[in-house]
Each structure stands twice: as C-alpha cells, then as structure tokens.
C-alpha cells in the first residue's frame, strides 16, 4: 500500500487526479453496498479517511477488499465447502493446497478438492457483490476498472 500511495500520491500531479477519481468511485460503491455482507466490511467502512487522494484511495480499496472477502466467505459456506475446502479446491498456484491451508491454521487431513463447487463459490461471490457496483455509470465503471488495474500494476512491477 505504501507503493500505491507513492505512485498515486499528490507529489505526482499527473497521478493525483487519478487517485482522487479512484477514491471517489470506490467510495461510491462502498456507500451503496449492503453492510450485512460482512462484519469486517461493515467495520471497515467506519475507518476515517485521511483526506488526501492517495490515502483515501488506499483505504477505500481495502474496504472493497473486505466487501469481497465477506461475500466470498459466505459463498464458501453457501456452496457447501467452507473456507478450508475452498482453499483445497482452488487451482491458484500460490493460494491453494495444503501449504496455503496450513498457513491459515488447518492441518491434515485436508478436505478433498471440489473444483465444481469452487466455481460456484466464485459465482456466488460475484452475485453478492455485483449490486454494490450498480450506482456506477458505464463510464465510471470503465474508469474504475482502468484505475484499479493501474493501482495493481504499480504494486506488482
């Protein structure tokens, strides 16, 4: 997150407007989202914003992360997997398998992977969070996607 603040911070005026736009669009989604999606999400919406574009964008993106996280956890259970079996059913080369599960405290024996149920988890997560993005106009959605991709790129380069 520190790199995000530096990349999109006020000292870089060409990127400052972009971070303000990202912060504002993210907050629009947050303000429309159903707080019952998750307790961490609901609590995160109360974090005071620092008032600068980069800081606001950073916090708002983390709040949106909690929105998806809460929806995802509920979806894991709704699909009949729970979080442990979901991790074991994930095909991500980094965030899957017994090593990842054990990092969260689960021990063998691990649940048998169920890739079909795992697909359902993603579908349910998307369904649960999609309504939160409804207040964004098509142009705002396009901007949001572009700005999130730019923020992500600065964190992964």
C-alpha positions in Angstrom: 0.0 0.0 0.0 2.9 2.3 0.6 3.9 1.9 -3.1 0.3 2.7 -4.1 0.4 5.9 -2.1 3.8 6.9 -3.6 2.6 6.0 -7.1 -0.7 7.8 -7.0 0.2 10.4 -4.4 -0.1 14.2 -4.5 3.6 14.7 -5.3 2.9 13.2 -8.7 0.3 15.7 -10.0 -0.5 13.6 -13.2 -1.4 10.7 -11.0 -3.1 12.7 -8.2 -6.2 13.3 -10.2 -6.4 9.6 -10.9 -6.1 8.6 -7.3 -8.8 11.1 -6.3 -11.1 9.6 -9.0 -10.3 6.1 -7.8 -11.0 7.1 -4.2 -14.3 8.7 -5.1 -15.5 5.8 -7.3 -14.6 3.3 -4.7 -16.4 5.2 -2.0 -19.5 5.4 -4.3 -19.5 1.6 -4.4 -18.9 1.3 -0.6 -21.7 3.7 0.2 -24.1 1.6 -1.9 -23.0 -1.8 -0.6 -25.1 -3.8 1.9 -23.3 -3.7 5.2 -24.7 -7.2 6.0 -22.3 -8.7 3.6 -19.7 -9.0 6.3 -18.7 -7.6 9.7 -15.2 -6.8 8.7 -16.6 -4.9 5.7 -19.1 -3.0 7.8 -16.5 -2.1 10.4 -14.0 -1.1 7.7 -16.5 1.5 6.3 -16.0 3.4 9.5 -12.3 3.9 9.1 -11.7 7.6 8.9 -10.2 8.8 5.6 -7.0 10.8 5.8 -8.3 13.4 3.3 -5.6 13.1 0.7 -6.3 11.3 -2.5 -3.8 8.6 -2.2 -4.6 7.8 1.4 -8.3 7.8 0.6 -7.9 5.5 -2.4 -5.8 3.1 -0.3 -8.3 2.8 2.5 -11.3 2.6 0.1 -9.6 -0.2 -1.9 -9.0 -2.1 1.4 -12.7 -1.6 2.4 -13.7 -3.0 -1.0 -11.4 -5.9 -0.3 -13.3 -6.6 2.8 -16.6 -6.3 0.9 -15.5 -9.1 -1.4 -14.0 -11.1 1.4 -17.2 -11.1 3.4 -19.2 -12.1 0.3 -16.6 -14.8 -0.5 -16.7 -16.3 3.0 -20.5 -16.5 2.9 -20.3 -18.0 -0.7 -17.8 -20.7 0.6 -20.4 -21.9 3.1 -23.4 -21.5 0.7 -21.6 -23.7 -1.9 -21.1 -26.4 0.8 -17.3 -26.0 1.1 -16.4 -23.7 3.9 -13.1 -21.9 3.7 -10.8 -24.9 4.3 -12.3 -26.9 1.4 -12.4 -23.8 -0.8 -8.7 -23.4 -0.4 -8.1 -27.0 -1.1 -10.3 -26.7 -4.2 -8.6 -23.6 -5.6 -6.3 -24.0 -8.7 -4.2 -20.9 -8.0 -0.5 -21.9 -7.9 0.1 -19.8 -4.8 -3.1 -19.5 -2.9 -4.1 -23.1 -2.8 -3.3 -26.5 -1.5 -2.2 -27.9 1.9 0.7 -25.4 2.4 -1.7 -22.4 2.0 -4.4 -24.1 4.1 -1.8 -24.8 6.9 -0.8 -21.1 6.8 -4.3 -20.4 8.0 -4.0 -23.0 10.7 -5.7 -26.0 9.2 -4.0 -29.3 9.5 -4.2 -32.6 7.6 -6.3 -34.4 6.8 -7.4 -31.8 4.3 -10.8 -31.9 2.5 -10.9 -33.5 -0.9 -10.8 -30.7 -3.6 -14.1 -30.0 -5.3 -13.4 -27.8 -8.3 -17.1 -27.6 -9.4 -18.2 -26.3 -6.0 -15.2 -23.9 -6.1 -16.6 -22.4 -9.4 -19.9 -21.9 -7.7 -18.2 -20.1 -4.8 -16.9 -17.5 -7.4 -20.3 -17.2 -9.0 -22.0 -16.6 -5.6 -19.3 -14.1 -4.6 -19.9 -12.1 -7.8 -23.7 -12.2 -7.4 -23.4 -11.0 -3.8 -21.1 -8.0 -4.7 -22.4 -7.0 -8.1 -25.3 -4.9 -6.7 -22.7 -2.7 -4.9 -21.4 -1.5 -8.3 -24.9 -0.6 -9.7 -24.6 3.2 -8.9 -21.6 3.5 -11.2 -22.5 4.7 -14.7 -20.9 2.8 -17.6 -18.1 5.4 -18.0 -17.5 5.3 -14.2 -17.2 1.5 -14.3 -14.7 1.7 -17.2 -12.7 4.3 -15.2 -12.8 2.2 -12.1 -11.5 -0.9 -13.9 -8.7 1.1 -15.5 -7.7 2.8 -12.2 -7.8 -0.5 -10.2 -5.6 -2.1 -12.9 -3.2 0.8 -12.8 -3.0 0.6 -9.0 -2.5 -3.1 -9.1 0.3 -2.8 -11.7 2.2 -0.4 -9.5 2.1 -2.9 -6.7 3.3 -5.8 -8.9 6.0 -4.3 -11.0 
